Amino acid sequence: MRSLPTSLFRAKAAAAVLAVSLIAAPAVTQAQSQNASQDGGAEPFTYDIMLGLNRLSDPQVSPDGQWLTWQVREVDPVAGGGGTTVWLQDLQGDVEARPLLQNGEQGNTVRWSPDGQTVYFLSSRSGSNQIWATDSMGAEQVQVTDLPFDVQGYKVSPDGERLVVALAVYPDCETLACSVERSEAEAARSSTGRVYDRMFVRHWDTWNDGTQNHLFVVELGDDGQAEGEPVWVTRGFDGDTPSKPFGGEEDFTFTPDGQAVVFSAREAGSTEPWSTDFDLWLTDGLSDTGDFTNLTESNPAWDAGPVFSPDGRTLAYRAMSRPGFEADKFGIMLRDMQTGQVRQIAANWDRSADSLSFSPDGNTLYVAAQDTGHHRLFAVDTRNGAVIPFTGEGSVGSHALTPSGIVYAQAALDQPGDLWFKTYRGREMPRRLTEINPVVGELAFGEAEQFTFEGWNDETVHAWVIKPANYVEGEKYPVAFLIHGGPQGTFSNNWSWRWNPQTYAGAGYAVVMIDFHGSVGYGQAFTDSISQHWGDRPLEDLQKGWAHALDTYDFLDGDRACALGASYGGYMVNWIAGNWPNAFKCLVNHDGVFDTFNMGFATEELWFTEWENGGTPWENPRGYQEFNPANHVDKWNTPMLVIHGELDFRIPTSQSLSAFTALQRQGIESRLLIFPDENHWVLKPQNSLQWHNEVFGWLDRHIGE
């Protein structure tokens, strides 16, 4: 069924001419690409092309607004490896963008000094991940820190005189040297047993080794290099401080005078795995006294993302209101740092804030949020709470404010992320700044259309349908029916490197994706509706949406369709197998929940299963069993591909092994793909290539021609 491209070498060749293509002539438009493909002149976009594309992230602007940096990750899915290059562009001139770091050196996480004279970045060239510095020419690169542990993240103080860095250390140690000694002793230990007295014993993809992320302040000398001993400003705080992949630099910041640090963290204790009570804490100056002030003690739910206004008087942050619910709406809070008064703005705006950035005059917060199938930037007036969309269709990722406007990365279903610029006036068309994958404009993509239908409770549900690339009017096409995870997630007008619907369109499949009840971006009540209703309301939406799509789009071949999903999407695949049998010719289940009752004991973030099922398994066993796929395996009959990563501690491997056992024991055609070195996601390029080969091979076998 698949129409294979001329190989990855074409995409890699496009990466090789990146430097001359960043500000080149406009790419071929989507309409032009479609017209060309209908004439047989355009190659379809496919997964092996996708895996070789460049990946842009982290735009940063110098304080005067002249210089823009961003990073590009290059990937080789055949040989493996790749690297990250930092790029520099003059926003006020027509000078061609160039690599910031000369001599081919790599780096990431660029941050500008307040005076714009120094560019900091992270590099592991010295053997560990440390902070380095250069100027805008990038010729001389100097190592700033030489800490005994990898720098997980960092921030520059407003006066440029110090850095705050995140390091993984032993919290019960009194000094950094103690952590070094213990780390060396652990490495030299001949026995391998680990002993725990409380949870978490493991989190995401890592067993607890006794360390926690803590914050240290490093003073910079006249030569710009770190001097003296780092000050452990969070010493004595026994809690879960921000760490990747679910937290980072956005959850700690210097105070405006540079004399203290505000950070978001949760006290550990014995309740950590079932608590979402992250608070904002203020350190006791730049000391290691172990004294902290809880700025959000009155809120028992999640507080995150502290940012200060330009005048330093106001602290803005995001706050949930319901303890134990990780998908609650993040409201926008403002705290007067002089009086301590806290107020919420835009309280009636039914969207959840993903990030906050102050305008230069402090009167506007630029807020990113999911919105009806898109991820937009909004301008929120800090005085009256008025909300105005700043960007249109598509999905905005990382962004940076300049004195005159905003640089932002924007992607869409048919476009990986590139950088754009728009002034604060917002009335003009945005200006494109980069084109890091020029080959994309030459390829044929499937035409996407958003549609709506009446789902559960006769409420409006949004969905997407995508035609195959090189679509021919009058023909019928097999269908990839994609089901998103979360479950509080969304299939938005965005680009994905893992579940990219255009890869299915490029292989000759039509695609249907439904944002069922529980999806984000449609109001908090819509998001709330899935909790304790995993198997009924979303399934009704999927069934009604599928029927609506078949009635509306005559190019969909309902007799040749496969349902695919990961995480909650994988759960739904398992649920469909027993509660909507014979609807699809095949199924693909990646890291899906098979036994909801067992999940209540086996996952690490217990707040998730307890909220979604109405309590603990012993308090509400019926809630765990009501929509349990394991209770319906006797009705399974559809061929299923099962995939799992052994480092997935969110949904343990036993869930997929159990599903595969149920399939094999009943003689149902099935296949199991296990990645011993992947977590809930498949991140390694060569593993991702194998994943796609297996998934598309499964589709070809069951619904391909």
Secondary structure by P-SEA (a helix, b strand, c coil): cccccccaaaaaaaaaaccccccccccccaaaaaaaaaacccccccaaaaaabbbbcbbbbcccccbbbbbbbbbbccccccbbbbbbbccccccccccccccccccccccccccccbbbbbbcccccbbbbbbcccccccccccccccccccccccccccbbbbbbbcccccccaaaaaaaaaaaaacccbbbbbccccccccccccccbbbbbbbbbbcccccccccccccccccccccccccccccccccccccccbbbbbbbbcccccccccbbbbbbccccccccccccccccccccccccccccccccccbbbbcccccccccbbbbbbcccccbbbbcccccccccccccccccccccbbbbbcccbbbbbbbccccbbbbbcccccccccccccccbbbbbbbcccccbbbbbbccccccccccccccccccccccccbbbbbbbbccccccccbbbbccccccccbbbbbbccccccccccccccccccccaaaaaaabbbbbbbbcccccccccccccccccccccaaaaaaaaaaaaaaaccccccccbbbbbbccaaaaaaaaaaccccccccbbbbccccccaaaaacccccaaaaaaaacccccccccccccccccccccccccbbbbbbbcccccccaaaaaaaaaaaaaacccbbbbbbcccccccccaaaaaaaaaaaaaaaaacccc
